[in-house]
Amino acid sequence: MQTVQISDQAATQLNEMATKKHISTSALIEQLIKNENEEKQPILLTDVIKALPTINVFKGDPVEIQRKMRDEWN
């Protein structure tokens, strides 16, 4: 167990928050630390890609699309 020194104003706010949640101040601090750590989890590029909208232009076989474009030039 450790002792943390905080201002009277912060201690009052901490006590009020803990009282509203019906938990101890130490439990509240642990929750806040846990939430902070969860928010800092890295965002995976695969998750970002999955969230992107589907663009119809890029559907299909890319090689076939190139062939069609080249055929238009002739």
N, C-alpha and C positions, 0 to 999 in steps of 0.2 A: 504494500500500500504506500502511496506517495501523497504528499501534500502539495497542492497547487495554490499559489497566491493569485487572486484576481481582485479586481476592484469591487467595491460594495455594490455598485450599480449592476455589474455583470453577475455578481452572486445573487442579487435580488431577482434578476431576469431568469437566471438558471433555476432558482427555487420555484418561481412562478410557472415556468415551463414544465418542470417535473411534477408540480402539483396538478396541473391541468391534465397530464398524462397518467396520473396516479402511479408514478414510479419514483424511485430515489434519484437524487442528483447524480450519483455515480453511474446508475443505469442509463440515465439520459446522456451523460457524457460518452459512455461506451457506444450508445446508439448513434450519436452524432459522428463519432470517429469512424464507426463502421460504414455509415452512409457516405462520408467523405471519401473513404477508400474505395467504395464501390463505384462512385462517380468517376474516379480517376482510372478505371479500367480502360485499356487501349481499345480503340474502335478498329475492328478488323476490316480490311479492304473488301473482303468477300461480302461482309454485311452491307457495306456501302453499295457495292455493285448489285446486290439483290434488291436493294431499295430503289434503284434507278428505273425510270419508266422504259417500257419496250418501245423501240423505234422501228417501225415497219420497214424502213429503207434498208436496215441491216439484217433483215430476215432472209433466209435462204442460203444457198451455196455461194460463198464469196468468189470462188473461181468462175462459176457460171455467170455471175454478175459482171466480172471483168471481161469475159468472152463477149457478152452481149454489148458491152460498151465499146469494145474494140471493133466488133462487127458494124456498129453504127458509124465508125470513122471511115469505113471502106466504101 
